[in-house]
Amino acid sequence: MENWCKKILNGFVPIAKFSQFSSTILHHENNECFFHTESLCPNSTLTLDHEMTKGNSHGKRVITLAFCLLFSLLFFSQALEAQTKSADVESHEVLKKGIDDIISIINSPLYSEESQKKARGDLLFAKAEELFDFRAFSMGALSRNWRRFSDAERSEFTKYFAKLIANTYLSKIDDSSFKNLDIRYTKTEMLEATKSGIERVDIFTEVHHNDVVTPVDYRMMKEPQGKWQIYDVKIEGVSLVGNYREQYRTRFNDKPEDLILEIKEKIKQ
């Protein structure tokens, strides 16, 4: 059962949609404020109706307002907690599905032949583009150098840098001996959202293979109305973005076209 708290005093203010073991409904009619509690247990017939105040006296109106505000804050906090839990679960599910899809392609017998190597690589990169925010990777790596790039140069750099990052990441798991790869999700930490409303989360994993454990941590973000994507990966504590940022930190005098050419050359290696 789901209910809306639709009326707070004379302003029709929706507070939160919620579903709990019990629900409380506030309404205000003819200067009277009521709360009604219903048990949501299937076998329970308990229903309580409490008339909080009647009359138009100043004191009773103050009490009415206090109760309404109290329950409004309660509902808001419950809704906020539910939203946080939802973001936590959603980001974890997006990451797990993306990684499972990549490993499934790597282990698929359809792409085991040498003649299928390019097709497999293209499919893996397409999956990586869904899972990774390569523009955010590029901005993080270039840091203040990003401001020196034109829109066209930013697009070109991101295009080739995406391939470099994907190759670096996929090379860690793309191995024929990784048939029994075991990825364990050890911890998820929600981070404070940015001022622009971007949600962020850190998801910690361990890659177990042949008695070797490799920690791989993912930093993910979700823009308003967007989807969860990875914007950095730490492999054994080393950040991919941080590693490239350090390389580009001293390259402020290099022309953008030179940096783009350098990325192209690295991809060919």
MARLUMVEX-323711 format. One record per residue (C-alpha): residue in one letter; x, y, z. Coordinates in nm, 3 decimals. Last residue first. Example, Ala and Ser with C-alpha at 12.3 -4.5 7.8 and 13.67 -1.06 7.14 Angstrom:
{'S',{1.367,-0.106,0.714}}
{'A',{1.230,-0.450,0.780}}
end
This chain:
{'Q',{5.164,-0.002,-2.950}}
{'K',{4.905,0.152,-3.185}}
{'I',{4.705,0.298,-2.895}}
{'K',{5.016,0.473,-2.764}}
{'E',{5.069,0.646,-3.099}}
{'K',{4.716,0.784,-3.103}}
{'I',{4.760,0.917,-2.749}}
{'E',{5.078,1.100,-2.856}}
{'L',{4.897,1.253,-3.151}}
{'I',{4.633,1.392,-2.918}}
{'L',{4.900,1.541,-2.691}}
{'D',{5.070,1.704,-2.990}}
{'E',{4.738,1.843,-3.118}}
{'P',{4.674,2.000,-2.775}}
{'K',{5.007,2.189,-2.793}}
{'D',{5.255,2.122,-2.517}}
{'N',{5.328,2.408,-2.277}}
{'F',{5.113,2.263,-1.998}}
{'R',{5.284,1.926,-2.017}}
{'T',{5.403,1.912,-1.657}}
{'R',{5.071,1.792,-1.517}}
{'Y',{5.011,1.561,-1.813}}
{'Q',{5.194,1.262,-1.665}}
{'E',{5.054,1.322,-1.318}}
{'R',{4.704,1.342,-1.462}}
{'Y',{4.764,1.013,-1.643}}
{'N',{4.832,0.826,-1.318}}
{'G',{4.557,1.009,-1.133}}
{'V',{4.299,0.904,-1.392}}
{'L',{4.406,0.539,-1.380}}
{'S',{4.424,0.548,-1.001}}
{'V',{4.677,0.312,-0.842}}
{'G',{4.556,0.137,-0.526}}
{'E',{4.596,-0.215,-0.661}}
{'I',{4.388,-0.110,-0.961}}
{'K',{4.196,0.210,-0.898}}
{'V',{3.934,0.296,-1.156}}
{'D',{3.793,0.640,-1.237}}
{'Y',{3.482,0.797,-1.392}}
{'I',{3.260,0.491,-1.395}}
{'Q',{2.899,0.548,-1.502}}
{'W',{2.559,0.560,-1.331}}
{'K',{2.288,0.707,-1.554}}
{'G',{2.154,1.056,-1.616}}
{'Q',{1.844,1.251,-1.512}}
{'P',{2.067,1.446,-1.272}}
{'E',{2.426,1.330,-1.326}}
{'K',{2.534,0.993,-1.194}}
{'M',{2.880,0.914,-1.070}}
{'M',{3.102,0.612,-1.021}}
{'R',{3.443,0.552,-0.865}}
{'Y',{3.549,0.189,-0.898}}
{'D',{3.798,-0.003,-0.687}}
{'V',{4.001,-0.305,-0.799}}
{'P',{4.186,-0.500,-0.530}}
{'T',{4.382,-0.795,-0.670}}
{'V',{4.377,-1.125,-0.483}}
{'V',{4.601,-1.409,-0.608}}
{'D',{4.512,-1.765,-0.510}}
{'N',{4.476,-1.860,-0.878}}
{'H',{4.227,-1.579,-0.940}}
{'H',{4.037,-1.354,-0.700}}
{'V',{3.949,-1.000,-0.809}}
{'E',{3.847,-0.793,-0.508}}
{'T',{3.594,-0.512,-0.527}}
{'F',{3.529,-0.172,-0.374}}
{'I',{3.249,0.055,-0.499}}
{'D',{3.285,0.429,-0.445}}
{'V',{2.974,0.640,-0.506}}
{'R',{2.883,0.980,-0.645}}
{'E',{2.560,1.168,-0.717}}
{'I',{2.585,1.483,-0.931}}
{'G',{2.349,1.752,-0.800}}
{'S',{2.533,2.062,-0.924}}
{'K',{2.668,2.127,-0.574}}
{'T',{2.825,1.781,-0.580}}
{'A',{2.670,1.483,-0.401}}
{'E',{2.841,1.357,-0.088}}
{'L',{2.982,1.009,-0.129}}
{'M',{2.800,0.677,-0.100}}
{'E',{3.033,0.395,0.002}}
{'T',{2.995,0.040,-0.127}}
{'K',{3.197,-0.250,0.012}}
{'T',{3.329,-0.598,-0.067}}
{'Y',{3.204,-0.683,-0.413}}
{'R',{3.379,-1.008,-0.499}}
{'I',{3.498,-1.088,-0.849}}
{'D',{3.594,-1.452,-0.912}}
{'L',{3.773,-1.535,-1.237}}
{'N',{3.749,-1.903,-1.321}}
{'K',{3.802,-1.870,-1.695}}
{'F',{4.074,-1.613,-1.650}}
{'S',{4.343,-1.824,-1.822}}
{'S',{4.246,-1.692,-2.164}}
{'D',{4.329,-1.340,-2.052}}
{'D',{4.129,-1.023,-2.088}}
{'I',{4.111,-0.915,-1.721}}
{'K',{4.395,-0.668,-1.683}}
{'S',{4.411,-0.600,-2.057}}
{'L',{4.052,-0.475,-2.036}}
{'Y',{4.151,-0.182,-1.814}}
{'T',{4.447,-0.061,-2.020}}
{'N',{4.270,-0.119,-2.352}}
{'A',{3.962,0.066,-2.229}}
{'I',{4.175,0.357,-2.104}}
{'L',{4.360,0.384,-2.436}}
{'K',{4.041,0.353,-2.641}}
{'A',{3.874,0.624,-2.434}}
{'F',{4.182,0.845,-2.476}}
{'Y',{4.130,0.821,-2.850}}
{'K',{3.775,0.953,-2.856}}
{'T',{3.826,1.186,-2.559}}
{'F',{4.117,1.359,-2.737}}
{'E',{3.909,1.401,-3.052}}
{'S',{3.610,1.543,-2.865}}
{'R',{3.829,1.778,-2.662}}
{'E',{4.010,1.892,-2.977}}
{'A',{3.677,1.974,-3.145}}
{'D',{3.557,2.167,-2.842}}
{'S',{3.886,2.358,-2.828}}
{'F',{4.150,2.245,-2.579}}
{'R',{4.329,2.489,-2.349}}
{'R',{4.072,2.444,-2.072}}
{'W',{4.147,2.070,-2.054}}
{'N',{4.507,2.150,-1.957}}
{'R',{4.376,2.239,-1.610}}
{'S',{4.308,1.868,-1.539}}
{'L',{4.412,1.663,-1.842}}
{'A',{4.348,1.331,-1.671}}
{'G',{4.031,1.438,-1.493}}
{'M',{3.881,1.594,-1.805}}
{'S',{3.965,1.285,-2.010}}
{'F',{3.818,1.042,-1.757}}
{'A',{3.505,1.260,-1.732}}
{'R',{3.473,1.241,-2.112}}
{'F',{3.530,0.866,-2.091}}
{'D',{3.226,0.809,-1.870}}
{'F',{3.261,0.431,-1.848}}
{'L',{2.993,0.159,-1.847}}
{'E',{2.826,0.212,-2.183}}
{'E',{3.154,0.293,-2.359}}
{'A',{3.306,-0.020,-2.203}}
{'K',{3.032,-0.234,-2.357}}
{'A',{3.108,-0.088,-2.701}}
{'F',{3.480,-0.147,-2.637}}
{'L',{3.415,-0.512,-2.558}}
{'L',{3.210,-0.554,-2.875}}
{'D',{3.483,-0.400,-3.090}}
{'G',{3.747,-0.619,-2.929}}
{'R',{3.537,-0.931,-2.981}}
{'A',{3.489,-0.849,-3.348}}
{'K',{3.862,-0.784,-3.382}}
{'K',{3.955,-1.117,-3.221}}
{'Q',{3.703,-1.322,-3.419}}
{'S',{3.956,-1.450,-3.673}}
{'E',{4.180,-1.558,-3.386}}
{'E',{3.910,-1.796,-3.267}}
{'S',{3.771,-1.770,-2.915}}
{'Y',{3.500,-1.518,-2.998}}
{'L',{3.198,-1.748,-3.011}}
{'P',{3.349,-1.953,-2.727}}
{'S',{3.245,-1.671,-2.490}}
{'N',{3.485,-1.617,-2.201}}
{'I',{3.580,-1.259,-2.292}}
{'I',{3.220,-1.175,-2.388}}
{'S',{3.087,-1.309,-2.057}}
{'I',{3.359,-1.118,-1.870}}
{'I',{3.242,-0.792,-2.029}}
{'D',{2.874,-0.862,-1.959}}
{'D',{2.947,-0.953,-1.597}}
{'I',{3.143,-0.629,-1.556}}
{'G',{2.855,-0.421,-1.688}}
{'K',{2.595,-0.610,-1.486}}
{'K',{2.796,-0.571,-1.167}}
{'L',{2.853,-0.199,-1.220}}
{'V',{2.489,-0.120,-1.297}}
{'E',{2.367,-0.332,-1.003}}
{'H',{2.605,-0.161,-0.759}}
{'S',{2.498,0.185,-0.881}}
{'E',{2.131,0.096,-0.834}}
{'V',{2.175,-0.051,-0.485}}
{'D',{2.345,0.257,-0.340}}
{'A',{2.116,0.494,-0.529}}
{'S',{1.813,0.310,-0.388}}
{'K',{1.952,0.319,-0.035}}
{'T',{1.995,0.694,-0.062}}
{'Q',{1.639,0.736,-0.198}}
{'A',{1.496,0.530,0.090}}
{'E',{1.681,0.746,0.343}}
{'L',{1.548,1.063,0.179}}
{'A',{1.192,0.926,0.180}}
{'Q',{1.213,0.840,0.549}}
{'S',{1.357,1.182,0.631}}
{'F',{1.077,1.354,0.439}}
{'F',{0.809,1.148,0.611}}
{'L',{0.941,1.239,0.955}}
{'L',{0.977,1.606,0.862}}
{'S',{0.615,1.616,0.748}}
{'F',{0.506,1.434,1.064}}
{'L',{0.662,1.701,1.281}}
{'L',{0.535,1.986,1.062}}
{'C',{0.178,1.862,1.090}}
{'F',{0.208,1.810,1.464}}
{'A',{0.345,2.159,1.518}}
{'L',{0.084,2.320,1.294}}
{'T',{-0.200,2.157,1.485}}
{'I',{-0.046,2.252,1.819}}
{'V',{-0.019,2.613,1.704}}
{'R',{-0.378,2.604,1.578}}
{'K',{-0.488,2.470,1.913}}
{'G',{-0.325,2.758,2.095}}
{'H',{-0.470,3.022,1.861}}
{'S',{-0.823,2.901,1.908}}
{'N',{-1.016,2.788,1.600}}
{'G',{-1.172,2.473,1.715}}
{'K',{-1.077,2.108,1.701}}
{'T',{-0.747,1.935,1.745}}
{'M',{-0.580,1.599,1.715}}
{'E',{-0.858,1.372,1.604}}
{'H',{-0.707,1.028,1.614}}
{'D',{-0.812,0.740,1.392}}
{'L',{-0.656,0.399,1.453}}
{'T',{-0.705,0.096,1.231}}
{'L',{-0.605,-0.256,1.338}}
{'T',{-0.731,-0.523,1.100}}
{'S',{-0.404,-0.712,1.093}}
{'N',{-0.339,-1.026,0.894}}
{'P',{-0.181,-0.854,0.595}}
{'C',{0.041,-0.622,0.802}}
{'L',{0.003,-0.275,0.655}}
{'S',{-0.121,-0.123,0.978}}
{'E',{-0.304,0.200,0.917}}
{'T',{-0.246,0.525,1.099}}
{'H',{-0.469,0.830,1.050}}
{'F',{-0.364,1.178,1.143}}
{'F',{-0.608,1.463,1.164}}
{'C',{-0.586,1.842,1.145}}
{'E',{-0.898,2.056,1.181}}
{'N',{-0.933,2.408,1.040}}
{'N',{-1.212,2.296,0.810}}
{'E',{-1.017,2.002,0.670}}
{'H',{-0.654,1.918,0.703}}
{'H',{-0.506,1.584,0.615}}
{'L',{-0.220,1.372,0.734}}
{'I',{-0.182,1.009,0.646}}
{'T',{0.045,0.774,0.837}}
{'S',{0.166,0.445,0.698}}
{'S',{0.281,0.123,0.860}}
{'F',{0.517,-0.150,0.749}}
{'Q',{0.659,0.103,0.504}}
{'S',{0.581,0.229,0.155}}
{'F',{0.648,0.592,0.081}}
{'K',{0.564,0.872,-0.152}}
{'A',{0.682,1.196,-0.005}}
{'I',{0.561,1.538,0.105}}
{'P',{0.298,1.654,-0.143}}
{'V',{0.197,2.009,-0.045}}
{'F',{-0.165,2.121,-0.088}}
{'G',{-0.132,2.435,0.117}}
{'N',{-0.425,2.491,0.358}}
{'L',{-0.268,2.297,0.647}}
{'I',{-0.047,2.024,0.503}}
{'K',{-0.245,1.822,0.254}}
{'K',{-0.132,1.546,0.024}}
{'C',{0.057,1.292,0.233}}
{'W',{0.061,1.039,-0.047}}
{'N',{-0.005,0.672,0.013}}
{'E',{0.135,0.340,-0.096}}
{'M',{0.000,0.000,0.000}}
end
